[in-house]
Every structure is written in structure tokens, then in C-alpha cells.
Amino acid sequence: MKVLHISSGDKFIVPFVQLVKDNFKFDEHHFLISEGIAADKVMRAKNIFVSDSSLSSKLKRLLLTLINMHRAERVIIHGLFDKKLIYLLFLCPWLLKKCYWFIWGGDLYTFQSEFKTLKWKFNEFIKSTVIKQIGNLVTYVKGDIEIAKTVYSARGKHHECLMYTSNLYSELKILNNAENTIHIQVGNSADPSNNHLEVFEKLKPFANENIQVHVPLSYGNSKNAEKVIAEGTKLFGEKFNPMTELLPFDDYLLFLSKVDIAFFNHNRQQAMGNIITLLGLGKKVYMREDTSHWELFDSIGVDIFSVKKFGGLDKEQMISNQRKIRQYFSKSNYLSQLESILN
């Protein structure tokens, strides 16, 4: 094999595998995929191994990982979350030069953990040793590269790449809002990093206006989801829409097309697929200024707004944003970036 891909069965990997099949020499790629919310949707082929929850399957995947990392010319790590993989790389440092870490965000920001136990410190030491020596860092968020260098002393080569199809501009028809309701999206998941309740407090003065507050909660922290639903229902009543079921991709895009204003109050790089699509539709997006993805959009001249400075519910259309998003987050740009990594 030429390229080995190691990933969880996340929703991002399903269209990525299809894209590789459609645009590259598929038989040169091998995929080792673990359990995840979309693992059952990954296509089945002789060069794709998807492990299940059984011990034998997990052990087989671990063995295949060790063997195939040595055989492959390049190793693509789709998110550095798997502790077993991190330990394998720590024990086989000679493999790190040919590894390409597709930085997801959550895998980079573990240093922000509030629970820094002795076990956490040991795992973080192992991880930092791996990141320091990994040969290639892949992301389109330059601020994340700076964090990797500052926090983990990373010295790998930066490859600018949009990474997944969810980060591409989508040409969508904007739904006609006949009832003049202002549709507001808050966050993208049930993860506490969305800081939903802070946004709810900012929206509270507008609870009697013609609004609908939509909150995607289909994955993440279930206990936090319960807290968000309770508070959202209390503040907004029937105007609150907790989205607890994972929608098919096309249906989710349809939902985004009717959003007028969106709040992504994350304290780290997250929800890029949502943000890119909404900006490409000319929607108004609020984010935190102290994040690496704020820096990205600012660097390419895209107008975004600070959550801290929110003061009203005007549905300003950002026409210039659409042009800039369409150009940078295009499929042609993405395929060109991927080709330099995979070939």
C-alpha cells in the first residue's frame, strides 16, 4: 500500500473515503477504521477494515495498525485521539516522519483539560512527545499550528488543507421565510465547549420576539444536553428547538439554509463545517475573538462578529463573505491540496 489512513468511524470519514475513491488511485489506499457514530455507513471494500466492539476485532485492528504503519509510504492520522495509537507511535518513533496528522481540534486542545490528574499528565507527556516528532501537520487553521508549536513544541511541516468535504462551500438555495421568524442557531453539539447557556443569557431579552432558537444536540455530552434542554425550554418555551437526532447530511444543510443568525461560543476551534456553510449562505455568524478559527476568517477577509459585542437581532446579509468563502473553500482548491499530500 502507498497510503494508510487511520480514523475513528466519525461522520467526516464516510464522504472522505468516497472522495478518495472518486479522485485518486483507490487501491493505493488502505483504511483502518474504529467504532464511531458513522462506522456502519463506511463503504465495504478489501482495502477497508472497520472494527466492531468485540475484543477480537479491536485486537485485529491494533495489530493491522502496527504492521501497516511500517508497510505504508505515508500514514494519515485522522484525529489524534486514540490512546493506543499514540502509545504505538511513542514506542515506534521512527514511524513519525512519514505521519500526517489531520488536526481536528479536540485532539489538539486536550491541554485545556480541567481535570489534570497524574494519569492525565502521564498521557499528555506521551502525546506531547509524539506531536513534537510527528513529521507533518495538516490543517487550514494556521492558529492551530501555532498552538501545536507553542504547547507541544511541534516541528513538523505544515500542509494547508481543508481536510474534509464538510468544510467545503455548499451552493444552497435559501428558503423563503414567509413568517418573518428569525431563526437562531446556537452551537453545533452537546459538548460543554459550546457554552450554550452564555448565549441563552444574551438572547433572553429577545424571548418575546418572533424568534426560533435551534440547538443541535445529537452528539457530545448527554448530561450537558439535558441541562441545555432544561434551560432552553425554561427561557424560550415553544420557541426552543433542541435537535437531539442526527440528521442526514442533506437535511442538515436544508436546516442551515433557513438559519438567519448563528452563535458559536466555543473556546476552541470547532464547528467549522457549520460556520463555513453559514457564511457561504450570507448568514450572520457570531464567534469568540480569542480562537484560532477567528484568526483564520479574519486573515482571508471574512466578516464575523464577536459574541461579546452582540446587541441585536438584525439579519444582515454578508454578500462579500459569500464570494470569499466560495473561493477559498472550493472543491478544486481542496483536491489540489489533498493531491500534494496523498500523491
C-alpha positions as CSV (number, residue, x, y, z in Angstrom):
1,M,0.0,0.0,0.0
2,K,1.1,3.6,-0.5
3,V,-1.1,5.4,2.0
4,L,-2.6,4.2,5.3
5,H,-5.5,6.1,6.8
6,I,-6.2,5.6,10.5
7,S,-9.5,7.0,11.7
8,S,-12.5,6.6,14.0
9,G,-15.8,5.9,12.4
10,D,-16.8,9.5,12.6
11,K,-19.2,11.2,10.1
12,F,-16.3,13.0,8.4
13,I,-14.6,9.8,7.2
14,V,-17.6,8.4,5.2
15,P,-17.5,11.1,2.4
16,F,-13.7,11.3,2.6
17,V,-13.4,7.6,1.7
18,Q,-15.8,8.1,-1.2
19,L,-13.8,11.2,-2.3
20,V,-10.5,9.2,-2.3
21,K,-12.2,6.5,-4.4
22,D,-13.6,9.0,-6.9
23,N,-10.5,11.2,-7.3
24,F,-7.4,9.1,-6.5
25,K,-5.9,5.6,-7.1
26,F,-8.1,3.9,-4.6
27,D,-6.2,0.6,-4.5
28,E,-3.1,2.5,-3.2
29,H,-5.0,3.5,-0.1
30,H,-5.8,1.3,3.0
31,F,-8.3,2.4,5.7
32,L,-8.3,1.2,9.3
33,I,-11.4,2.5,11.0
34,S,-12.6,2.0,14.6
35,E,-16.0,2.3,16.1
36,G,-18.0,5.6,15.7
37,I,-21.3,7.1,15.0
38,A,-21.0,6.6,11.3
39,A,-18.8,3.4,11.1
40,D,-21.7,1.4,9.7
41,K,-22.0,3.8,6.8
42,V,-18.4,3.4,5.6
43,M,-18.3,1.5,2.3
44,R,-17.0,-2.0,2.4
45,A,-14.0,-2.9,0.3
46,K,-11.0,-5.2,0.5
47,N,-8.8,-2.2,1.5
48,I,-11.1,-1.0,4.3
49,F,-11.2,-2.6,7.7
50,V,-13.9,-1.4,10.1
51,S,-13.6,-2.9,13.6
52,D,-16.6,-3.6,15.8
53,S,-17.0,-3.6,19.6
54,S,-15.7,-7.2,20.1
55,L,-12.3,-7.7,21.7
56,S,-11.0,-9.8,18.8
57,S,-11.9,-7.2,16.3
58,K,-10.2,-4.4,18.3
59,L,-7.1,-6.5,18.7
60,K,-7.0,-7.3,15.0
61,R,-7.2,-3.6,14.2
62,L,-4.4,-2.8,16.6
63,L,-2.2,-5.5,15.0
64,L,-3.0,-4.3,11.5
65,T,-2.2,-0.7,12.6
66,L,1.2,-1.7,13.8
67,I,2.0,-3.9,10.7
68,N,0.6,-1.5,8.1
69,M,2.2,1.6,9.6
70,H,5.6,0.0,8.8
71,R,4.5,-1.0,5.3
72,A,2.9,2.2,4.1
73,E,4.8,5.1,2.5
74,R,2.6,7.6,4.2
75,V,0.4,7.4,7.3
76,I,-2.6,9.7,7.6
77,I,-3.9,10.1,11.1
78,H,-7.4,11.5,11.1
79,G,-7.6,13.0,14.5
80,L,-5.1,12.1,17.2
81,F,-7.5,10.8,19.8
82,D,-6.8,7.0,20.2
83,K,-4.5,6.5,23.2
84,K,-3.4,3.0,21.9
85,L,-2.3,4.6,18.6
86,I,-0.4,7.4,20.5
87,Y,1.4,4.7,22.5
88,L,2.3,2.8,19.4
89,L,3.8,5.9,17.8
90,F,5.6,6.7,21.1
91,L,7.2,3.2,21.0
92,C,8.0,3.4,17.3
93,P,9.3,6.9,16.8
94,W,10.9,6.0,13.5
95,L,7.4,6.0,12.0
96,L,6.6,9.6,12.9
97,K,8.4,11.2,10.0
98,K,6.0,9.7,7.5
99,C,2.9,10.5,9.5
100,Y,0.4,13.3,8.6
101,W,-1.7,14.5,11.5
102,F,-5.1,15.8,10.3
103,I,-5.8,18.1,13.2
104,W,-9.4,18.1,14.2
105,G,-9.3,20.5,17.1
106,G,-10.4,18.4,20.1
107,D,-7.2,16.3,19.7
108,L,-5.1,19.4,19.9
109,Y,-6.8,21.2,22.9
110,T,-6.5,18.4,25.5
111,F,-4.0,20.6,27.3
112,Q,-7.0,22.7,28.4
113,S,-8.5,19.9,30.5
114,E,-9.8,21.0,33.9
115,F,-9.0,17.5,35.4
116,K,-5.2,17.3,35.3
117,T,-4.7,14.1,37.2
118,L,-1.5,12.1,37.5
119,K,-2.8,9.8,34.7
120,W,-3.7,12.8,32.5
121,K,-0.2,14.2,33.0
122,F,1.4,10.9,32.0
123,N,-0.8,10.6,28.9
124,E,-0.1,14.2,28.0
125,F,3.6,13.6,28.3
126,I,3.4,10.6,25.9
127,K,1.2,12.6,23.5
128,S,3.5,15.7,23.6
129,T,6.5,13.5,22.7
130,V,4.6,12.1,19.7
131,I,3.4,15.5,18.5
132,K,6.9,17.0,18.8
133,Q,8.3,14.5,16.4
134,I,5.4,14.0,14.0
135,G,6.6,14.8,10.5
136,N,3.6,16.6,9.0
137,L,0.8,18.8,10.4
138,V,-2.4,19.2,8.3
139,T,-5.0,21.9,8.8
140,Y,-6.2,25.1,7.2
141,V,-6.3,26.9,10.6
142,K,-2.9,28.4,10.9
143,G,-3.6,29.3,14.5
144,D,-3.8,25.6,15.4
145,I,-0.3,25.2,14.0
146,E,0.9,28.0,16.3
147,I,-0.7,26.3,19.3
148,A,0.9,22.9,18.4
149,K,4.3,24.6,18.2
150,T,3.8,26.6,21.4
151,V,2.2,24.0,23.6
152,Y,3.7,20.8,22.2
153,S,6.9,22.1,20.5
154,A,5.7,20.6,17.2
155,R,8.2,21.0,14.4
156,G,6.5,19.1,11.6
157,K,5.9,20.6,8.2
158,H,2.6,22.5,7.8
159,H,0.4,21.4,4.9
160,E,-2.6,23.7,4.3
161,C,-5.6,21.6,3.6
162,L,-9.4,21.8,4.1
163,M,-9.2,18.2,5.2
164,Y,-12.9,17.1,4.7
165,T,-15.8,17.7,2.4
166,S,-17.9,19.2,5.3
167,N,-15.5,22.2,5.1
168,L,-16.4,23.0,1.5
169,Y,-18.6,25.7,0.3
170,S,-22.1,24.4,-0.5
171,E,-24.3,26.1,-3.1
172,L,-27.7,26.0,-1.4
173,K,-31.0,27.6,-2.1
174,I,-32.0,29.9,0.7
175,L,-35.5,29.1,1.9
176,N,-38.1,31.8,1.7
177,N,-39.0,32.9,5.3
178,A,-42.6,33.9,4.8
179,E,-43.5,34.1,8.5
180,N,-40.5,36.5,9.2
181,T,-39.4,34.5,12.1
182,I,-35.7,35.0,13.0
183,H,-34.1,31.5,13.1
184,I,-31.2,31.4,15.5
185,Q,-28.7,28.5,15.8
186,V,-26.7,28.1,19.0
187,G,-23.7,25.8,18.8
188,N,-23.2,22.5,16.9
189,S,-23.2,19.8,19.5
190,A,-23.9,18.9,23.2
191,D,-20.3,19.4,24.1
192,P,-19.9,21.8,27.0
193,S,-17.3,23.8,25.0
194,N,-20.3,25.3,23.1
195,N,-21.1,27.4,26.2
196,H,-24.8,27.3,25.3
197,L,-26.0,28.9,28.5
198,E,-23.9,32.1,28.0
199,V,-25.6,32.6,24.6
200,F,-29.0,31.9,26.1
201,E,-28.4,34.8,28.6
202,K,-27.7,37.1,25.7
203,L,-30.8,36.0,23.8
204,K,-33.0,36.2,26.9
205,P,-34.1,39.8,26.3
206,F,-35.5,38.8,22.9
207,A,-37.6,35.8,24.2
208,N,-40.8,37.6,23.4
209,E,-39.7,38.5,19.8
210,N,-40.6,36.4,16.7
211,I,-37.7,34.0,17.1
212,Q,-36.9,30.3,17.0
213,V,-33.8,29.0,18.8
214,H,-32.4,25.9,17.3
215,V,-29.7,23.9,19.2
216,P,-28.1,20.8,17.7
217,L,-27.5,18.3,20.5
218,S,-27.3,15.0,18.6
219,Y,-23.8,14.1,19.8
220,G,-21.5,15.1,22.6
221,N,-22.1,15.1,26.3
222,S,-25.6,13.7,27.1
223,K,-25.7,15.2,30.7
224,N,-24.8,18.6,29.3
225,A,-27.5,18.2,26.6
226,E,-30.1,17.6,29.4
227,K,-29.0,20.8,31.2
228,V,-29.2,22.8,27.9
229,I,-32.6,21.5,27.1
230,A,-34.0,22.3,30.5
231,E,-32.6,25.9,30.5
232,G,-33.6,26.5,26.9
233,T,-37.2,25.3,27.5
234,K,-37.4,27.4,30.6
235,L,-36.3,30.6,28.8
236,F,-37.8,30.2,25.3
237,G,-40.7,27.7,25.7
238,E,-42.1,26.6,22.4
239,K,-39.6,28.8,20.6
240,F,-36.8,26.4,21.7
241,N,-35.9,23.6,19.3
242,P,-33.5,21.0,20.8
243,M,-32.2,18.9,17.9
244,T,-31.4,15.6,19.5
245,E,-31.5,13.3,16.4
246,L,-28.6,13.2,14.0
247,L,-30.0,14.5,10.7
248,P,-28.9,13.1,7.3
249,F,-26.3,15.5,5.7
250,D,-28.7,16.9,3.1
251,D,-31.4,17.5,5.7
252,Y,-28.9,19.3,7.9
253,L,-27.8,21.5,5.0
254,L,-31.5,22.3,4.5
255,F,-31.8,23.3,8.1
256,L,-28.7,25.6,7.8
257,S,-30.2,27.3,4.8
258,K,-33.1,28.7,7.0
259,V,-30.8,29.9,9.8
260,D,-30.5,33.7,10.0
261,I,-28.1,34.2,12.8
262,A,-25.7,31.7,14.4
263,F,-23.7,31.7,17.6
264,F,-20.6,29.5,18.0
265,N,-19.4,30.4,21.5
266,H,-16.7,27.7,21.6
267,N,-13.5,28.3,23.5
268,R,-11.5,26.5,20.8
269,Q,-11.6,25.7,17.1
270,Q,-14.8,23.8,16.4
271,A,-17.9,23.6,14.2
272,M,-16.0,24.6,11.0
273,G,-18.4,22.8,8.7
274,N,-21.4,24.7,10.1
275,I,-19.6,28.0,10.1
276,I,-18.3,27.8,6.5
277,T,-21.7,26.8,5.2
278,L,-23.5,29.6,7.0
279,L,-21.0,32.2,5.9
280,G,-21.2,30.9,2.4
281,L,-25.0,31.4,2.6
282,G,-24.5,35.0,3.7
283,K,-25.7,34.4,7.2
284,K,-24.5,36.4,10.2
285,V,-22.2,34.4,12.5
286,Y,-21.0,35.2,16.0
287,M,-17.9,33.7,17.4
288,R,-15.3,34.3,20.2
289,E,-12.4,36.5,19.2
290,D,-9.8,34.5,21.2
291,T,-9.9,31.4,18.9
292,S,-7.7,30.2,16.1
293,H,-10.6,30.0,13.6
294,W,-11.5,33.6,14.3
295,E,-7.9,34.4,13.1
296,L,-8.4,32.3,10.0
297,F,-11.5,34.1,8.8
298,D,-10.0,37.4,9.7
299,S,-6.9,36.6,7.6
300,I,-9.0,35.9,4.4
301,G,-11.1,39.0,4.9
302,V,-14.4,37.3,6.0
303,D,-16.6,39.4,8.3
304,I,-17.6,37.7,11.5
305,F,-18.9,39.1,14.8
306,S,-17.9,38.9,18.4
307,V,-20.3,37.1,20.8
308,K,-19.2,39.6,23.5
309,K,-20.4,42.5,21.4
310,F,-23.8,41.1,20.5
311,G,-26.5,43.6,20.8
312,G,-29.4,42.9,18.4
313,L,-31.2,40.5,16.1
314,D,-30.7,42.2,12.7
315,K,-30.5,39.7,9.8
316,E,-27.6,41.5,7.9
317,Q,-26.7,39.6,4.7
318,M,-22.9,39.3,4.2
319,I,-22.6,39.3,0.4
320,S,-18.8,39.8,0.4
321,N,-18.4,36.8,2.7
322,Q,-20.1,34.5,0.2
323,R,-17.6,35.4,-2.5
324,K,-14.6,34.9,-0.3
325,I,-15.9,31.6,1.2
326,R,-16.8,30.3,-2.3
327,Q,-13.3,30.9,-3.5
328,Y,-11.2,29.6,-0.6
329,F,-13.4,26.7,0.5
330,S,-13.9,25.4,-3.1
331,K,-13.7,21.7,-4.1
332,S,-11.0,22.5,-6.7
333,N,-8.8,24.1,-4.0
334,Y,-9.4,21.2,-1.7
335,L,-8.5,18.5,-4.3
336,S,-5.3,20.4,-5.2
337,Q,-4.3,20.5,-1.5
338,L,-5.1,16.8,-1.0
339,E,-3.2,15.7,-4.1
340,S,0.0,17.3,-2.7
341,I,-0.4,15.2,0.5
342,L,-1.7,11.9,-0.9
343,N,0.5,11.6,-4.1
